[in-house]
Amino acid sequence: MHEDCVAIRPLWLVQNFFTEDVDRMDYHELCIYFLIDISKTDLLNKEEWFTMYEGRHIHCFEWISFDNLQTSYFYPGFLKKEIYNLPECFTIRTDHK
């Protein structure tokens, strides 16, 4: 995460069961999603990709505008709807893809 980003609060703890699109392996993951303030960074003005390496997996990330969110290849899928309805308190959810 960018050093000038500020984590405001946690939003969701998500338990997710899914089959990965690339390696077709079954996964069980736990993720915590945070509301982040990036207003004091230069990230809002960049169309930037960034990459994370996790074992043999390469994860490529990019900023997606709200206008393009519904038609983008984007996971976890629940965020396409819930990003417009952020929970008032920390919420636990289980998703199956």
C-alpha positions, -999 to 999 in steps of 0.1 A, spaced: 0 0 0 11 35 -7 27 51 24 4 82 23 -28 60 23 -48 60 55 -69 30 66 -101 45 79 -118 13 91 -123 -23 82 -154 -31 61 -156 -68 56 -141 -101 67 -148 -124 37 -145 -161 37 -144 -171 1 -145 -205 -16 -136 -205 -53 -119 -223 -82 -92 -201 -96 -97 -192 -133 -61 -198 -144 -49 -229 -125 -84 -244 -119 -74 -252 -83 -99 -249 -54 -92 -222 -28 -104 -212 6 -94 -177 15 -100 -152 43 -97 -115 34 -102 -83 53 -113 -53 32 -106 -18 44 -120 16 36 -89 36 25 -84 74 21 -60 80 -8 -68 118 -11 -33 128 1 -16 107 -25 -9 111 -62 -27 78 -68 -60 95 -80 -42 110 -110 -25 78 -122 -37 51 -145 -12 27 -130 -9 -11 -129 9 -27 -101 19 -63 -96 22 -86 -66 39 -120 -67 25 -148 -45 44 -181 -50 40 -190 -86 10 -166 -90 14 -132 -105 -14 -107 -95 -18 -76 -117 -39 -47 -103 -52 -15 -118 -75 13 -108 -110 9 -123 -134 37 -125 -169 33 -110 -183 37 -145 -163 6 -157 -167 -16 -126 -198 -35 -138 -182 -46 -171 -147 -52 -159 -131 -86 -150 -131 -80 -113 -131 -102 -82 -145 -106 -56 -178 -102 -75 -197 -90 -44 -178 -57 -45 -194 -47 -79 -226 -41 -59 -215 -36 -23 -190 -9 -31 -219 15 -35 -234 3 -1 -205 2 24 -215 -14 57 -217 9 87 -199 -17 109 -174 -45 103 -193 -73 85 -185 -110 81 -197 -127 49 -191 -160 32 -191 -162 -6 -190 -192 -30 -180 -187 -66 
